[in-house]
Amino acid sequence: MLLDTFKIWAEQIFGWYYFVERSIYEPNKDVHGGRYVNRRVKQRLINKQYLIVARGAAKSMYGSCIQNYFLNVDTSTTHQITTAPTMKQSEEVMSPIRTAITRARGPLYKFLTEGSLQNTTGSKANRMKLASTKKGVENFLTGSLLEIRPMSINKLQGLRTKVATVDKWLSGDIREDVIGALEQGASKVDDYLIIAMSSEGTVRNGSGDTIKMELMDILKGEYINPHVSIWYYKLKFAIF
């Protein structure tokens, strides 16, 4: 069960794909040598999603939901980060996942949380597969990690993050383009995803104003960028 808004927002991310021709190395059956073959590879169209919607629209919970999906449902090894103007605000994305681990309601979470982290000498089957640690939330089955990072370019530049959520980025007085810094590192990874969530900002002349002017150009069709999904809800009108 998901909120209707979650389904609509996530449909933009997971509903559109394109195919690219890639030259992929294919080893021979005897493992000695190989050859390059051309393959069509499916890639997700949307890499960045901007959610600028009203307060109380469960934006942070949506970010938590997406992070949880890539941490526990996606079987690939991912490095995921969440950031906000203060570290305590980042906890709003992390705490629903920690609560889910503690309560372990469904069969998947029962399986992932059975055992103990202290069991370091016995069988690995008796260890927790998903746990909240000092690093963040770790999935030991896939080697995936979700952690909190401070919202500054120095701390975010060059990270090879597959999934990043930026919460409340227009609410604080920010003078740095943290989303650009995240994208610079994430572009090294295939199918990366950056979700920037915020209610309407009030601080003037911040980098948020510059980004919003760019988003308005995309919405008006003056600048074409098919890899960006924008949900800008203002003055009782939703602009997609």
Steps between C-alpha positions, in 0.01 A plus 500: 500500500637837393371856501358602163754785479784250551373296206478808279845632595665159473331431164706786355819330620426133422260537208732629224796325339718528191743263328866567423742300286793382712812306406522232771787254553375141485748232621520167314343190653841358592574834675817548291464817294179656378354759265310827501137480394246779445203480735193716559494599867190635674554815707269706719409833340461705820816565703387805699167575660412835656205502739403853602164440664308619807592426859349182642494317165716213638802589284753366753301176530505470119879543503520232769281269291726535192816450709344190659418357157858529374641376832283188538319416175767586244760221523792702363763644737421868548647791694214728603507829684246738646576860586323807639602845635560344844591142589194471726272584205658213305366265768149554358595280204693247710260454793213327306752239380634449853143466627425239231811304608396512867140394436580246222138456396508312169671173398784684321591709803461201733759317288734800469498583871518153656824417681739730682774745402706375795523153343840554335649153551213265413322435172424801279146366469445594864606863449269791424483569127363853541601718794532857619871550575727795580560543125128522421265225385686205348374207295761226548344273234558748215774711660283812465534798735273796571670779696453865602738762360525873581350729237814671367692468174819397686326197650301398189739557209616191313288238681394213274149490641232301322212663696505837678218691670533867585237611751390857586766647271305822436406551865851576628727788401720308256764666282619185322362287220510168685286326236759584232773357725300179553434466127869540418585191708185299423546536122781240527231240583239362258136583580574734789213682669494833686179615669488859627201561731394830650208724577510849346813685620499845660871589499581738216804493268594146601609239244140369519382807308743426217390136483132599507552737206658210310207272594251760375687512167464120473129518586441773239682293238775758447763250612459129420622255764318163484697359795339735755157451659348810665205525736452867581175561688423867553195725512261201491631382161717195443754543220657184362 
